[in-house]
Amino acid sequence: MTQNKMTAPVLAHRNGQKRAIVKKHNLIVPYLRSAVKMASVTLLVYMTTAAAALNIPAFLAGMLLLNALLGLYFRLEVLS
């Protein structure tokens, strides 16, 4: 004897339809991505001058900071 099991009313939509995922429209994310991109470009200029002056600690610090900025940039890309 087969029965159709009904889902709990908490889990089901009242009309039997699936619930649509609401996408949040975050207006500030594109501006943050642009700011991070500009900071990355200025940091590349800084690293170029540090390499030209043979300032190894400043170059390595710039490299670590650039890694963090690019990680933030790609994280913001996922959010948008």
mmCIF file of the N, C-alpha and C atoms, coordinates in Angstrom:
data_MODEL
# 
_entry.id   MODEL 
# 
loop_
_atom_site.group_PDB 
_atom_site.id 
_atom_site.type_symbol 
_atom_site.label_atom_id 
_atom_site.label_alt_id 
_atom_site.label_comp_id 
_atom_site.label_asym_id 
_atom_site.label_entity_id 
_atom_site.label_seq_id 
_atom_site.pdbx_PDB_ins_code 
_atom_site.Cartn_x 
_atom_site.Cartn_y 
_atom_site.Cartn_z 
_atom_site.occupancy 
_atom_site.B_iso_or_equiv 
_atom_site.pdbx_formal_charge 
_atom_site.auth_seq_id 
_atom_site.auth_comp_id 
_atom_site.auth_asym_id 
_atom_site.auth_atom_id 
_atom_site.pdbx_PDB_model_num 
ATOM 1   N N  . MET A 1 1  ? 0.841  -1.166 0.000  1.00 0.00 ? 1  MET A N  1 
ATOM 2   C CA . MET A 1 1  ? 0.000  0.000  0.000  1.00 0.00 ? 1  MET A CA 1 
ATOM 3   C C  . MET A 1 1  ? 0.891  1.235  0.000  1.00 0.00 ? 1  MET A C  1 
ATOM 4   N N  . THR A 1 2  ? 0.829  2.007  -1.071 1.00 0.00 ? 2  THR A N  1 
ATOM 5   C CA . THR A 1 2  ? 1.681  3.186  -1.168 1.00 0.00 ? 2  THR A CA 1 
ATOM 6   C C  . THR A 1 2  ? 0.890  4.429  -0.801 1.00 0.00 ? 2  THR A C  1 
ATOM 7   N N  . GLN A 1 3  ? 1.556  5.291  -0.085 1.00 0.00 ? 3  GLN A N  1 
ATOM 8   C CA . GLN A 1 3  ? 0.920  6.545  0.304  1.00 0.00 ? 3  GLN A CA 1 
ATOM 9   C C  . GLN A 1 3  ? 1.811  7.694  -0.156 1.00 0.00 ? 3  GLN A C  1 
ATOM 10  N N  . ASN A 1 4  ? 1.191  8.770  -0.520 1.00 0.00 ? 4  ASN A N  1 
ATOM 11  C CA . ASN A 1 4  ? 1.946  9.981  -0.834 1.00 0.00 ? 4  ASN A CA 1 
ATOM 12  C C  . ASN A 1 4  ? 2.166  10.745 0.454  1.00 0.00 ? 4  ASN A C  1 
ATOM 13  N N  . LYS A 1 5  ? 3.407  10.887 0.807  1.00 0.00 ? 5  LYS A N  1 
ATOM 14  C CA . LYS A 1 5  ? 3.715  11.601 2.039  1.00 0.00 ? 5  LYS A CA 1 
ATOM 15  C C  . LYS A 1 5  ? 3.731  13.094 1.753  1.00 0.00 ? 5  LYS A C  1 
ATOM 16  N N  . MET A 1 6  ? 3.139  13.832 2.625  1.00 0.00 ? 6  MET A N  1 
ATOM 17  C CA . MET A 1 6  ? 3.096  15.283 2.481  1.00 0.00 ? 6  MET A CA 1 
ATOM 18  C C  . MET A 1 6  ? 4.206  15.891 3.332  1.00 0.00 ? 6  MET A C  1 
ATOM 19  N N  . THR A 1 7  ? 4.883  16.889 2.794  1.00 0.00 ? 7  THR A N  1 
ATOM 20  C CA . THR A 1 7  ? 5.964  17.522 3.551  1.00 0.00 ? 7  THR A CA 1 
ATOM 21  C C  . THR A 1 7  ? 5.382  18.401 4.645  1.00 0.00 ? 7  THR A C  1 
ATOM 22  N N  . ALA A 1 8  ? 6.230  18.726 5.577  1.00 0.00 ? 8  ALA A N  1 
ATOM 23  C CA . ALA A 1 8  ? 5.808  19.588 6.670  1.00 0.00 ? 8  ALA A CA 1 
ATOM 24  C C  . ALA A 1 8  ? 5.442  20.963 6.133  1.00 0.00 ? 8  ALA A C  1 
ATOM 25  N N  . PRO A 1 9  ? 4.429  21.592 6.676  1.00 0.00 ? 9  PRO A N  1 
ATOM 26  C CA . PRO A 1 9  ? 4.012  22.894 6.164  1.00 0.00 ? 9  PRO A CA 1 
ATOM 27  C C  . PRO A 1 9  ? 5.098  23.968 6.305  1.00 0.00 ? 9  PRO A C  1 
ATOM 28  N N  . VAL A 1 10 ? 6.016  23.756 7.220  1.00 0.00 ? 10 VAL A N  1 
ATOM 29  C CA . VAL A 1 10 ? 7.093  24.729 7.390  1.00 0.00 ? 10 VAL A CA 1 
ATOM 30  C C  . VAL A 1 10 ? 8.023  24.715 6.183  1.00 0.00 ? 10 VAL A C  1 
ATOM 31  N N  . LEU A 1 11 ? 8.254  23.543 5.606  1.00 0.00 ? 11 LEU A N  1 
ATOM 32  C CA . LEU A 1 11 ? 9.191  23.396 4.505  1.00 0.00 ? 11 LEU A CA 1 
ATOM 33  C C  . LEU A 1 11 ? 8.568  23.674 3.146  1.00 0.00 ? 11 LEU A C  1 
ATOM 34  N N  . ALA A 1 12 ? 7.284  23.501 3.018  1.00 0.00 ? 12 ALA A N  1 
ATOM 35  C CA . ALA A 1 12 ? 6.636  23.657 1.720  1.00 0.00 ? 12 ALA A CA 1 
ATOM 36  C C  . ALA A 1 12 ? 6.101  25.072 1.547  1.00 0.00 ? 12 ALA A C  1 
ATOM 37  N N  . HIS A 1 13 ? 6.038  25.505 0.314  1.00 0.00 ? 13 HIS A N  1 
ATOM 38  C CA . HIS A 1 13 ? 5.428  26.784 -0.012 1.00 0.00 ? 13 HIS A CA 1 
ATOM 39  C C  . HIS A 1 13 ? 3.924  26.593 -0.010 1.00 0.00 ? 13 HIS A C  1 
ATOM 40  N N  . ARG A 1 14 ? 3.191  27.602 0.348  1.00 0.00 ? 14 ARG A N  1 
ATOM 41  C CA . ARG A 1 14 ? 1.743  27.458 0.482  1.00 0.00 ? 14 ARG A CA 1 
ATOM 42  C C  . ARG A 1 14 ? 1.059  27.085 -0.828 1.00 0.00 ? 14 ARG A C  1 
ATOM 43  N N  . ASN A 1 15 ? 1.570  27.579 -1.933 1.00 0.00 ? 15 ASN A N  1 
ATOM 44  C CA . ASN A 1 15 ? 0.967  27.274 -3.229 1.00 0.00 ? 15 ASN A CA 1 
ATOM 45  C C  . ASN A 1 15 ? 1.575  26.038 -3.873 1.00 0.00 ? 15 ASN A C  1 
ATOM 46  N N  . GLY A 1 16 ? 2.510  25.398 -3.216 1.00 0.00 ? 16 GLY A N  1 
ATOM 47  C CA . GLY A 1 16 ? 3.163  24.233 -3.780 1.00 0.00 ? 16 GLY A CA 1 
ATOM 48  C C  . GLY A 1 16 ? 4.318  24.584 -4.705 1.00 0.00 ? 16 GLY A C  1 
ATOM 49  N N  . GLN A 1 17 ? 4.664  25.859 -4.807 1.00 0.00 ? 17 GLN A N  1 
ATOM 50  C CA . GLN A 1 17 ? 5.753  26.292 -5.671 1.00 0.00 ? 17 GLN A CA 1 
ATOM 51  C C  . GLN A 1 17 ? 7.035  26.370 -4.875 1.00 0.00 ? 17 GLN A C  1 
ATOM 52  N N  . LYS A 1 18 ? 8.129  26.323 -5.597 1.00 0.00 ? 18 LYS A N  1 
ATOM 53  C CA . LYS A 1 18 ? 9.422  26.488 -4.939 1.00 0.00 ? 18 LYS A CA 1 
ATOM 54  C C  . LYS A 1 18 ? 9.639  27.961 -4.645 1.00 0.00 ? 18 LYS A C  1 
ATOM 55  N N  . ARG A 1 19 ? 10.323 28.204 -3.563 1.00 0.00 ? 19 ARG A N  1 
ATOM 56  C CA . ARG A 1 19 ? 10.625 29.584 -3.203 1.00 0.00 ? 19 ARG A CA 1 
ATOM 57  C C  . ARG A 1 19 ? 11.792 30.090 -4.028 1.00 0.00 ? 19 ARG A C  1 
ATOM 58  N N  . ALA A 1 20 ? 11.661 31.284 -4.527 1.00 0.00 ? 20 ALA A N  1 
ATOM 59  C CA . ALA A 1 20 ? 12.728 31.886 -5.329 1.00 0.00 ? 20 ALA A CA 1 
ATOM 60  C C  . ALA A 1 20 ? 13.776 32.479 -4.396 1.00 0.00 ? 20 ALA A C  1 
ATOM 61  N N  . ILE A 1 21 ? 15.014 32.344 -4.785 1.00 0.00 ? 21 ILE A N  1 
ATOM 62  C CA . ILE A 1 21 ? 16.107 32.914 -4.009 1.00 0.00 ? 21 ILE A CA 1 
ATOM 63  C C  . ILE A 1 21 ? 16.169 34.404 -4.320 1.00 0.00 ? 21 ILE A C  1 
ATOM 64  N N  . VAL A 1 22 ? 16.097 35.190 -3.285 1.00 0.00 ? 22 VAL A N  1 
ATOM 65  C CA . VAL A 1 22 ? 16.121 36.632 -3.447 1.00 0.00 ? 22 VAL A CA 1 
ATOM 66  C C  . VAL A 1 22 ? 17.565 37.093 -3.487 1.00 0.00 ? 22 VAL A C  1 
ATOM 67  N N  . LYS A 1 23 ? 17.920 37.808 -4.531 1.00 0.00 ? 23 LYS A N  1 
ATOM 68  C CA . LYS A 1 23 ? 19.281 38.310 -4.664 1.00 0.00 ? 23 LYS A CA 1 
ATOM 69  C C  . LYS A 1 23 ? 19.341 39.712 -4.079 1.00 0.00 ? 23 LYS A C  1 
ATOM 70  N N  . LYS A 1 24 ? 20.281 39.908 -3.186 1.00 0.00 ? 24 LYS A N  1 
ATOM 71  C CA . LYS A 1 24 ? 20.458 41.228 -2.587 1.00 0.00 ? 24 LYS A CA 1 
ATOM 72  C C  . LYS A 1 24 ? 21.212 42.113 -3.560 1.00 0.00 ? 24 LYS A C  1 
ATOM 73  N N  . HIS A 1 25 ? 20.708 43.287 -3.760 1.00 0.00 ? 25 HIS A N  1 
ATOM 74  C CA . HIS A 1 25 ? 21.376 44.241 -4.630 1.00 0.00 ? 25 HIS A CA 1 
ATOM 75  C C  . HIS A 1 25 ? 22.235 45.145 -3.750 1.00 0.00 ? 25 HIS A C  1 
ATOM 76  N N  . ASN A 1 26 ? 23.496 44.824 -3.690 1.00 0.00 ? 26 ASN A N  1 
ATOM 77  C CA . ASN A 1 26 ? 24.424 45.574 -2.869 1.00 0.00 ? 26 ASN A CA 1 
ATOM 78  C C  . ASN A 1 26 ? 25.058 46.662 -3.731 1.00 0.00 ? 26 ASN A C  1 
ATOM 79  N N  . LEU A 1 27 ? 24.755 47.891 -3.428 1.00 0.00 ? 27 LEU A N  1 
ATOM 80  C CA . LEU A 1 27 ? 25.208 48.984 -4.276 1.00 0.00 ? 27 LEU A CA 1 
ATOM 81  C C  . LEU A 1 27 ? 26.651 49.391 -4.031 1.00 0.00 ? 27 LEU A C  1 
ATOM 82  N N  . ILE A 1 28 ? 27.199 49.050 -2.890 1.00 0.00 ? 28 ILE A N  1 
ATOM 83  C CA . ILE A 1 28 ? 28.528 49.525 -2.550 1.00 0.00 ? 28 ILE A CA 1 
ATOM 84  C C  . ILE A 1 28 ? 29.633 48.598 -3.067 1.00 0.00 ? 28 ILE A C  1 
ATOM 85  N N  . VAL A 1 29 ? 29.305 47.369 -3.424 1.00 0.00 ? 29 VAL A N  1 
ATOM 86  C CA . VAL A 1 29 ? 30.322 46.394 -3.817 1.00 0.00 ? 29 VAL A CA 1 
ATOM 87  C C  . VAL A 1 29 ? 31.111 46.843 -5.053 1.00 0.00 ? 29 VAL A C  1 
ATOM 88  N N  . PRO A 1 30 ? 30.481 47.382 -6.117 1.00 0.00 ? 30 PRO A N  1 
ATOM 89  C CA . PRO A 1 30 ? 31.291 47.829 -7.258 1.00 0.00 ? 30 PRO A CA 1 
ATOM 90  C C  . PRO A 1 30 ? 32.276 48.944 -6.893 1.00 0.00 ? 30 PRO A C  1 
ATOM 91  N N  . TYR A 1 31 ? 31.863 49.820 -5.986 1.00 0.00 ? 31 TYR A N  1 
ATOM 92  C CA . TYR A 1 31 ? 32.764 50.895 -5.562 1.00 0.00 ? 31 TYR A CA 1 
ATOM 93  C C  . TYR A 1 31 ? 33.934 50.345 -4.745 1.00 0.00 ? 31 TYR A C  1 
ATOM 94  N N  . LEU A 1 32 ? 33.657 49.351 -3.912 1.00 0.00 ? 32 LEU A N  1 
ATOM 95  C CA . LEU A 1 32 ? 34.738 48.729 -3.148 1.00 0.00 ? 32 LEU A CA 1 
ATOM 96  C C  . LEU A 1 32 ? 35.717 48.010 -4.075 1.00 0.00 ? 32 LEU A C  1 
ATOM 97  N N  . ARG A 1 33 ? 35.186 47.326 -5.093 1.00 0.00 ? 33 ARG A N  1 
ATOM 98  C CA . ARG A 1 33 ? 36.065 46.645 -6.046 1.00 0.00 ? 33 ARG A CA 1 
ATOM 99  C C  . ARG A 1 33 ? 36.935 47.642 -6.789 1.00 0.00 ? 33 ARG A C  1 
ATOM 100 N N  . SER A 1 34 ? 36.375 48.795 -7.162 1.00 0.00 ? 34 SER A N  1 
ATOM 101 C CA . SER A 1 34 ? 37.161 49.812 -7.847 1.00 0.00 ? 34 SER A CA 1 
ATOM 102 C C  . SER A 1 34 ? 38.239 50.390 -6.933 1.00 0.00 ? 34 SER A C  1 
ATOM 103 N N  . ALA A 1 35 ? 37.903 50.570 -5.665 1.00 0.00 ? 35 ALA A N  1 
ATOM 104 C CA . ALA A 1 35 ? 38.891 51.090 -4.714 1.00 0.00 ? 35 ALA A CA 1 
ATOM 105 C C  . ALA A 1 35 ? 40.025 50.097 -4.497 1.00 0.00 ? 35 ALA A C  1 
ATOM 106 N N  . VAL A 1 36 ? 39.701 48.821 -4.407 1.00 0.00 ? 36 VAL A N  1 
ATOM 107 C CA . VAL A 1 36 ? 40.732 47.796 -4.222 1.00 0.00 ? 36 VAL A CA 1 
ATOM 108 C C  . VAL A 1 36 ? 41.593 47.688 -5.473 1.00 0.00 ? 36 VAL A C  1 
ATOM 109 N N  . LYS A 1 37 ? 40.978 47.819 -6.652 1.00 0.00 ? 37 LYS A N  1 
ATOM 110 C CA . LYS A 1 37 ? 41.747 47.759 -7.893 1.00 0.00 ? 37 LYS A CA 1 
ATOM 111 C C  . LYS A 1 37 ? 42.713 48.950 -7.988 1.00 0.00 ? 37 LYS A C  1 
ATOM 112 N N  . MET A 1 38 ? 42.260 50.135 -7.593 1.00 0.00 ? 38 MET A N  1 
ATOM 113 C CA . MET A 1 38 ? 43.126 51.308 -7.622 1.00 0.00 ? 38 MET A CA 1 
ATOM 114 C C  . MET A 1 38 ? 44.273 51.163 -6.612 1.00 0.00 ? 38 MET A C  1 
ATOM 115 N N  . ALA A 1 39 ? 43.971 50.622 -5.432 1.00 0.00 ? 39 ALA A N  1 
ATOM 116 C CA . ALA A 1 39 ? 45.018 50.405 -4.436 1.00 0.00 ? 39 ALA A CA 1 
ATOM 117 C C  . ALA A 1 39 ? 46.025 49.376 -4.922 1.00 0.00 ? 39 ALA A C  1 
ATOM 118 N N  . SER A 1 40 ? 45.561 48.375 -5.653 1.00 0.00 ? 40 SER A N  1 
ATOM 119 C CA . SER A 1 40 ? 46.484 47.371 -6.187 1.00 0.00 ? 40 SER A CA 1 
ATOM 120 C C  . SER A 1 40 ? 47.423 47.959 -7.227 1.00 0.00 ? 40 SER A C  1 
ATOM 121 N N  . VAL A 1 41 ? 46.905 48.838 -8.068 1.00 0.00 ? 41 VAL A N  1 
ATOM 122 C CA . VAL A 1 41 ? 47.749 49.468 -9.089 1.00 0.00 ? 41 VAL A CA 1 
ATOM 123 C C  . VAL A 1 41 ? 48.784 50.381 -8.443 1.00 0.00 ? 41 VAL A C  1 
ATOM 124 N N  . THR A 1 42 ? 48.368 51.159 -7.450 1.00 0.00 ? 42 THR A N  1 
ATOM 125 C CA . THR A 1 42 ? 49.345 52.024 -6.773 1.00 0.00 ? 42 THR A CA 1 
ATOM 126 C C  . THR A 1 42 ? 50.378 51.199 -6.016 1.00 0.00 ? 42 THR A C  1 
ATOM 127 N N  . LEU A 1 43 ? 49.965 50.060 -5.490 1.00 0.00 ? 43 LEU A N  1 
ATOM 128 C CA . LEU A 1 43 ? 50.921 49.192 -4.804 1.00 0.00 ? 43 LEU A CA 1 
ATOM 129 C C  . LEU A 1 43 ? 51.905 48.582 -5.790 1.00 0.00 ? 43 LEU A C  1 
ATOM 130 N N  . LEU A 1 44 ? 51.459 48.281 -7.004 1.00 0.00 ? 44 LEU A N  1 
ATOM 131 C CA . LEU A 1 44 ? 52.386 47.786 -8.027 1.00 0.00 ? 44 LEU A CA 1 
ATOM 132 C C  . LEU A 1 44 ? 53.417 48.850 -8.389 1.00 0.00 ? 44 LEU A C  1 
ATOM 133 N N  . VAL A 1 45 ? 53.001 50.109 -8.447 1.00 0.00 ? 45 VAL A N  1 
ATOM 134 C CA . VAL A 1 45 ? 53.950 51.195 -8.707 1.00 0.00 ? 45 VAL A CA 1 
ATOM 135 C C  . VAL A 1 45 ? 54.951 51.297 -7.560 1.00 0.00 ? 45 VAL A C  1 
ATOM 136 N N  . TYR A 1 46 ? 54.452 51.160 -6.331 1.00 0.00 ? 46 TYR A N  1 
ATOM 137 C CA . TYR A 1 46 ? 55.325 51.191 -5.161 1.00 0.00 ? 46 TYR A CA 1 
ATOM 138 C C  . TYR A 1 46 ? 56.341 50.041 -5.199 1.00 0.00 ? 46 TYR A C  1 
ATOM 139 N N  . MET A 1 47 ? 55.867 48.855 -5.576 1.00 0.00 ? 47 MET A N  1 
ATOM 140 C CA . MET A 1 47 ? 56.768 47.700 -5.642 1.00 0.00 ? 47 MET A CA 1 
ATOM 141 C C  . MET A 1 47 ? 57.803 47.865 -6.749 1.00 0.00 ? 47 MET A C  1 
ATOM 142 N N  . THR A 1 48 ? 57.408 48.504 -7.841 1.00 0.00 ? 48 THR A N  1 
ATOM 143 C CA . THR A 1 48 ? 58.367 48.756 -8.918 1.00 0.00 ? 48 THR A CA 1 
ATOM 144 C C  . THR A 1 48 ? 59.468 49.698 -8.459 1.00 0.00 ? 48 THR A C  1 
ATOM 145 N N  . THR A 1 49 ? 59.094 50.753 -7.734 1.00 0.00 ? 49 THR A N  1 
ATOM 146 C CA . THR A 1 49 ? 60.113 51.683 -7.232 1.00 0.00 ? 49 THR A CA 1 
ATOM 147 C C  . THR A 1 49 ? 60.974 51.027 -6.150 1.00 0.00 ? 49 THR A C  1 
ATOM 148 N N  . ALA A 1 50 ? 60.378 50.158 -5.338 1.00 0.00 ? 50 ALA A N  1 
ATOM 149 C CA . ALA A 1 50 ? 61.162 49.460 -4.313 1.00 0.00 ? 50 ALA A CA 1 
ATOM 150 C C  . ALA A 1 50 ? 62.150 48.496 -4.958 1.00 0.00 ? 50 ALA A C  1 
ATOM 151 N N  . ALA A 1 51 ? 61.753 47.851 -6.046 1.00 0.00 ? 51 ALA A N  1 
ATOM 152 C CA . ALA A 1 51 ? 62.664 46.938 -6.737 1.00 0.00 ? 51 ALA A CA 1 
ATOM 153 C C  . ALA A 1 51 ? 63.773 47.715 -7.429 1.00 0.00 ? 51 ALA A C  1 
ATOM 154 N N  . ALA A 1 52 ? 63.441 48.886 -7.965 1.00 0.00 ? 52 ALA A N  1 
ATOM 155 C CA . ALA A 1 52 ? 64.458 49.692 -8.637 1.00 0.00 ? 52 ALA A CA 1 
ATOM 156 C C  . ALA A 1 52 ? 65.480 50.226 -7.637 1.00 0.00 ? 52 ALA A C  1 
ATOM 157 N N  . ALA A 1 53 ? 65.040 50.503 -6.423 1.00 0.00 ? 53 ALA A N  1 
ATOM 158 C CA . ALA A 1 53 ? 65.948 51.008 -5.400 1.00 0.00 ? 53 ALA A CA 1 
ATOM 159 C C  . ALA A 1 53 ? 66.626 49.884 -4.619 1.00 0.00 ? 53 ALA A C  1 
ATOM 160 N N  . LEU A 1 54 ? 66.369 48.646 -5.018 1.00 0.00 ? 54 LEU A N  1 
ATOM 161 C CA . LEU A 1 54 ? 66.912 47.454 -4.337 1.00 0.00 ? 54 LEU A CA 1 
ATOM 162 C C  . LEU A 1 54 ? 66.542 47.416 -2.856 1.00 0.00 ? 54 LEU A C  1 
ATOM 163 N N  . ASN A 1 55 ? 65.330 47.843 -2.563 1.00 0.00 ? 55 ASN A N  1 
ATOM 164 C CA . ASN A 1 55 ? 64.822 47.808 -1.193 1.00 0.00 ? 55 ASN A CA 1 
ATOM 165 C C  . ASN A 1 55 ? 64.003 46.526 -1.033 1.00 0.00 ? 55 ASN A C  1 
ATOM 166 N N  . ILE A 1 56 ? 64.690 45.457 -0.646 1.00 0.00 ? 56 ILE A N  1 
ATOM 167 C CA . ILE A 1 56 ? 64.073 44.130 -0.592 1.00 0.00 ? 56 ILE A CA 1 
ATOM 168 C C  . ILE A 1 56 ? 62.971 44.032 0.475  1.00 0.00 ? 56 ILE A C  1 
ATOM 169 N N  . PRO A 1 57 ? 63.156 44.548 1.705  1.00 0.00 ? 57 PRO A N  1 
ATOM 170 C CA . PRO A 1 57 ? 62.072 44.446 2.697  1.00 0.00 ? 57 PRO A CA 1 
ATOM 171 C C  . PRO A 1 57 ? 60.795 45.177 2.256  1.00 0.00 ? 57 PRO A C  1 
ATOM 172 N N  . ALA A 1 58 ? 60.948 46.341 1.634  1.00 0.00 ? 58 ALA A N  1 
ATOM 173 C CA . ALA A 1 58 ? 59.769 47.067 1.160  1.00 0.00 ? 58 ALA A CA 1 
ATOM 174 C C  . ALA A 1 58 ? 59.084 46.317 0.028  1.00 0.00 ? 58 ALA A C  1 
ATOM 175 N N  . PHE A 1 59 ? 59.867 45.690 -0.840 1.00 0.00 ? 59 PHE A N  1 
ATOM 176 C CA . PHE A 1 59 ? 59.292 44.908 -1.936 1.00 0.00 ? 59 PHE A CA 1 
ATOM 177 C C  . PHE A 1 59 ? 58.518 43.712 -1.404 1.00 0.00 ? 59 PHE A C  1 
ATOM 178 N N  . LEU A 1 60 ? 59.084 42.999 -0.397 1.00 0.00 ? 60 LEU A N  1 
ATOM 179 C CA . LEU A 1 60 ? 58.400 41.838 0.168  1.00 0.00 ? 60 LEU A CA 1 
ATOM 180 C C  . LEU A 1 60 ? 57.138 42.244 0.929  1.00 0.00 ? 60 LEU A C  1 
ATOM 181 N N  . ALA A 1 61 ? 57.199 43.368 1.631  1.00 0.00 ? 61 ALA A N  1 
ATOM 182 C CA . ALA A 1 61 ? 56.001 43.857 2.316  1.00 0.00 ? 61 ALA A CA 1 
ATOM 183 C C  . ALA A 1 61 ? 54.919 44.237 1.304  1.00 0.00 ? 61 ALA A C  1 
ATOM 184 N N  . GLY A 1 62 ? 55.311 44.830 0.208  1.00 0.00 ? 62 GLY A N  1 
ATOM 185 C CA . GLY A 1 62 ? 54.364 45.158 -0.852 1.00 0.00 ? 62 GLY A CA 1 
ATOM 186 C C  . GLY A 1 62 ? 53.764 43.916 -1.472 1.00 0.00 ? 62 GLY A C  1 
ATOM 187 N N  . MET A 1 63 ? 54.570 42.879 -1.623 1.00 0.00 ? 63 MET A N  1 
ATOM 188 C CA . MET A 1 63 ? 54.069 41.627 -2.189 1.00 0.00 ? 63 MET A CA 1 
ATOM 189 C C  . MET A 1 63 ? 53.027 40.996 -1.270 1.00 0.00 ? 63 MET A C  1 
ATOM 190 N N  . LEU A 1 64 ? 53.267 41.005 0.028  1.00 0.00 ? 64 LEU A N  1 
ATOM 191 C CA . LEU A 1 64 ? 52.290 40.448 0.966  1.00 0.00 ? 64 LEU A CA 1 
ATOM 192 C C  . LEU A 1 64 ? 50.995 41.262 0.971  1.00 0.00 ? 64 LEU A C  1 
ATOM 193 N N  . LEU A 1 65 ? 51.135 42.565 0.927  1.00 0.00 ? 65 LEU A N  1 
ATOM 194 C CA . LEU A 1 65 ? 49.948 43.424 0.899  1.00 0.00 ? 65 LEU A CA 1 
ATOM 195 C C  . LEU A 1 65 ? 49.177 43.264 -0.408 1.00 0.00 ? 65 LEU A C  1 
ATOM 196 N N  . LEU A 1 66 ? 49.888 43.102 -1.509 1.00 0.00 ? 66 LEU A N  1 
ATOM 197 C CA . LEU A 1 66 ? 49.231 42.896 -2.800 1.00 0.00 ? 66 LEU A CA 1 
ATOM 198 C C  . LEU A 1 66 ? 48.467 41.570 -2.804 1.00 0.00 ? 66 LEU A C  1 
ATOM 199 N N  . ASN A 1 67 ? 49.024 40.548 -2.176 1.00 0.00 ? 67 ASN A N  1 
ATOM 200 C CA . ASN A 1 67 ? 48.335 39.265 -2.073 1.00 0.00 ? 67 ASN A CA 1 
ATOM 201 C C  . ASN A 1 67 ? 47.025 39.430 -1.311 1.00 0.00 ? 67 ASN A C  1 
ATOM 202 N N  . ALA A 1 68 ? 47.042 40.176 -0.215 1.00 0.00 ? 68 ALA A N  1 
ATOM 203 C CA . ALA A 1 68 ? 45.822 40.404 0.562  1.00 0.00 ? 68 ALA A CA 1 
ATOM 204 C C  . ALA A 1 68 ? 44.805 41.219 -0.236 1.00 0.00 ? 68 ALA A C  1 
ATOM 205 N N  . LEU A 1 69 ? 45.267 42.233 -0.962 1.00 0.00 ? 69 LEU A N  1 
ATOM 206 C CA . LEU A 1 69 ? 44.351 43.058 -1.750 1.00 0.00 ? 69 LEU A CA 1 
ATOM 207 C C  . LEU A 1 69 ? 43.698 42.273 -2.881 1.00 0.00 ? 69 LEU A C  1 
ATOM 208 N N  . LEU A 1 70 ? 44.477 41.430 -3.543 1.00 0.00 ? 70 LEU A N  1 
ATOM 209 C CA . LEU A 1 70 ? 43.894 40.637 -4.623 1.00 0.00 ? 70 LEU A CA 1 
ATOM 210 C C  . LEU A 1 70 ? 42.930 39.577 -4.086 1.00 0.00 ? 70 LEU A C  1 
ATOM 211 N N  . GLY A 1 71 ? 43.209 39.039 -2.918 1.00 0.00 ? 71 GLY A N  1 
ATOM 212 C CA . GLY A 1 71 ? 42.260 38.127 -2.288 1.00 0.00 ? 71 GLY A CA 1 
ATOM 213 C C  . GLY A 1 71 ? 40.955 38.821 -1.964 1.00 0.00 ? 71 GLY A C  1 
ATOM 214 N N  . LEU A 1 72 ? 41.040 40.055 -1.479 1.00 0.00 ? 72 LEU A N  1 
ATOM 215 C CA . LEU A 1 72 ? 39.842 40.847 -1.201 1.00 0.00 ? 72 LEU A CA 1 
ATOM 216 C C  . LEU A 1 72 ? 39.099 41.183 -2.488 1.00 0.00 ? 72 LEU A C  1 
ATOM 217 N N  . TYR A 1 73 ? 39.838 41.494 -3.544 1.00 0.00 ? 73 TYR A N  1 
ATOM 218 C CA . TYR A 1 73 ? 39.212 41.828 -4.826 1.00 0.00 ? 73 TYR A CA 1 
ATOM 219 C C  . TYR A 1 73 ? 38.406 40.648 -5.371 1.00 0.00 ? 73 TYR A C  1 
ATOM 220 N N  . PHE A 1 74 ? 38.981 39.461 -5.341 1.00 0.00 ? 74 PHE A N  1 
ATOM 221 C CA . PHE A 1 74 ? 38.267 38.301 -5.867 1.00 0.00 ? 74 PHE A CA 1 
ATOM 222 C C  . PHE A 1 74 ? 37.136 37.872 -4.934 1.00 0.00 ? 74 PHE A C  1 
ATOM 223 N N  . ARG A 1 75 ? 37.257 38.142 -3.643 1.00 0.00 ? 75 ARG A N  1 
ATOM 224 C CA . ARG A 1 75 ? 36.157 37.881 -2.710 1.00 0.00 ? 75 ARG A CA 1 
ATOM 225 C C  . ARG A 1 75 ? 34.986 38.809 -3.016 1.00 0.00 ? 75 ARG A C  1 
ATOM 226 N N  . LEU A 1 76 ? 35.279 40.059 -3.328 1.00 0.00 ? 76 LEU A N  1 
ATOM 227 C CA . LEU A 1 76 ? 34.214 41.003 -3.681 1.00 0.00 ? 76 LEU A CA 1 
ATOM 228 C C  . LEU A 1 76 ? 33.598 40.664 -5.031 1.00 0.00 ? 76 LEU A C  1 
ATOM 229 N N  . GLU A 1 77 ? 34.366 40.039 -5.902 1.00 0.00 ? 77 GLU A N  1 
ATOM 230 C CA . GLU A 1 77 ? 33.840 39.627 -7.213 1.00 0.00 ? 77 GLU A CA 1 
ATOM 231 C C  . GLU A 1 77 ? 32.798 38.524 -7.038 1.00 0.00 ? 77 GLU A C  1 
ATOM 232 N N  . VAL A 1 78 ? 33.013 37.658 -6.065 1.00 0.00 ? 78 VAL A N  1 
ATOM 233 C CA . VAL A 1 78 ? 32.070 36.580 -5.807 1.00 0.00 ? 78 VAL A CA 1 
ATOM 234 C C  . VAL A 1 78 ? 30.772 37.152 -5.249 1.00 0.00 ? 78 VAL A C  1 
ATOM 235 N N  . LEU A 1 79 ? 30.867 38.185 -4.429 1.00 0.00 ? 79 LEU A N  1 
ATOM 236 C CA . LEU A 1 79 ? 29.683 38.774 -3.823 1.00 0.00 ? 79 LEU A CA 1 
ATOM 237 C C  . LEU A 1 79 ? 28.795 39.506 -4.808 1.00 0.00 ? 79 LEU A C  1 
ATOM 238 N N  . SER A 1 80 ? 29.382 40.021 -5.867 1.00 0.00 ? 80 SER A N  1 
ATOM 239 C CA . SER A 1 80 ? 28.555 40.794 -6.791 1.00 0.00 ? 80 SER A CA 1 
ATOM 240 C C  . SER A 1 80 ? 27.923 39.940 -7.850 1.00 0.00 ? 80 SER A C  1 
# 
